[in-house]
């Protein structure tokens, strides 16, 4: 039977701490800051190569479509590992999975920096996907364990903000470092920062933030709660990732091709655009804790993304207006993310790690579709093909989120 958490005294396994009574004050806030940093770096690892796609293609002797697939190579193990890591964290606790994931990312970044061929870059990116999936498949559950339902939207919003800051600060900084010392130096710098984050996570996250449910019990629990309503939420999250990744991965390339601007200017442009993610996540987290129909908030966000994507990718009115459209797109696209995560986190406390890990797995499908299909669409039809993809998936995601809300109301009445 599906468990719906409705209050701060939500159902939880025996032995799991009450979130509101035992984790007040600086401890929770420190953990949020550290996990936000880890999320910032882990997510940044997934997209940090995007300012250098043309340079990497030239140096590695390949083309744009192949280099774009380096993001997809990371997404496949990322998605698989997310589900495995989330389920494992329900058994062994969140902390060891989080730290191990970051250390794998460190190794991957140094491996990419020292690779002399496209093949080895692909191998190290694939290996990095294991670390990214382990961390991101666990971090949302670690936060949800510590905050009651009434505060969870804002708490999860801060973690999603860490993802956004990887674009607001991370990608522009990486692009700037790359403009000074090349893309390999940028990877080394990111690897050093990720190692520091791994130490901070080890020190700040409590030893156990989950129940001692067996792996078999966790897997059984998640199978029981994945009903059509949950599948609608997972599908909406996947479509949101296609919308997001389709623009994020290729925006720097779009600006270079459309306007011929330098990496330094692109770094500034990406920073401005990515401020929309920060703004949208903060507002979205605030609204999530105050609306009853959380999936409808996600649906509105996705529908708005579908409307803004075509003018962003089809119209070239000048760098300033294109960047302004990118800022608007990033804002409306990110408004619904905390609502989706909070809705999923409340389905079941017993299988929270597995379910949120499954969400990352589904999200990885979105990354794969956006990067692999997006590169082909651009090569075949130009950026108009990418605009069509992002608009269509936005509308599909809005429909799925709305359907999930209706199904949830039907379950509540019965």
Buried (B, 14 or more C-beta within 10 A) or exposed (E): EEBBBEEBEBEBBEEBBEBBEEBEEEBBEBBBBBBBBBBBBBBBBBBBBBBBBBBBBEBBEBBBBBBBBBBBBBBBBBBBBBBBBBBBBBBEBBBBBBBBBBBBBBBBBBBBBEBEEBEBBBBBBBBBBBBBBBBBBBBBBBBBBBBBBEBBBBBBBBBBBBBBBBBBBBBBBBBBBBBEEBBBBBBBBBBEBBBEBBEBBBEBBBEBBBBBBEBEBBBBBBEBBBBEBBBBBBBBBBBBBBBBBBBBBBBBBBBBBBBEBEBEBBBBBBBBBBBBBBBBBBBBBBBBBEEEBBBBBBBBBBBBBBBBBBBBBEEBEEBEEBBBBBBBBBBBBBBBBBBBBBBBBBBBBBBBBBBBBBBBBBBBBBBBBBBBBBBBBBEEEEBEBBBBBBBBBBBBBBBBBBBBBBBBEEEEEE
